[in-house]
Amino acid sequence: MGVDKAFPLSSTLLLADFFAEKFEGIGRQTDLTAEIGARHQLSPQTVIGGALGRHFRGAGFSTFITLGMTLSDAFQF
């Protein structure tokens, strides 16, 4: 399950999601994870993003942070 909210005039997207992962046949509990994050478009070819998440049920508990940048350019033939 996920939700997002776009702010079109500022080129920003806020997002949140919650998901479950079950690994069949190994006897583990279902993993539950929640994340919140944002993306911002700096230019038509550049987007930066980041998120904070938490694994709060399953094989192990952990908190994670992701940061990234996407640079796009079209191939010209």
C-alpha positions, -999 to +999 in steps of 0.1 A: +000+000+000+014+034-008+004+071-011+020+101-027+013+138-029+027+158-058+034+196-056+034+204-093+047+240-092+076+230-070+084+198-089+083+178-056+067+145-047+062+132-012+056+095-007+049+069+019+045+031+016+040+001+037+046-035+025+048-071+036+072-098+022+067-135+029+093-160+020+076-194+015+092-226+027+118-213+051+096-208+082+103-171+086+078-145+099+064-121+073+087-091+070+069-057+074+085-025+062+074+012+062+090+041+043+086+078+038+105+099+013+106+127-012+118+134-048+126+167-063+131+175-100+161+199-103+159+201-141+142+181-169+171+156-167+179+156-130+160+143-100+172+139-064+154+117-039+157+103-004+138+081+019+138+068+055+125+033+063+121+008+090+119-030+090+098-036+121+088-072+119+105-103+105+140-118+106+156-086+119+148-050+128+166-023+110+164+014+100+176+025+066+182+057+047+184+060+009+197+090-011+201+092-048+202+112-079+190+103-114+206+118-145+187+111-178+198+117-213+182+105-246+202+084-271+204+101-304+207+079-335 
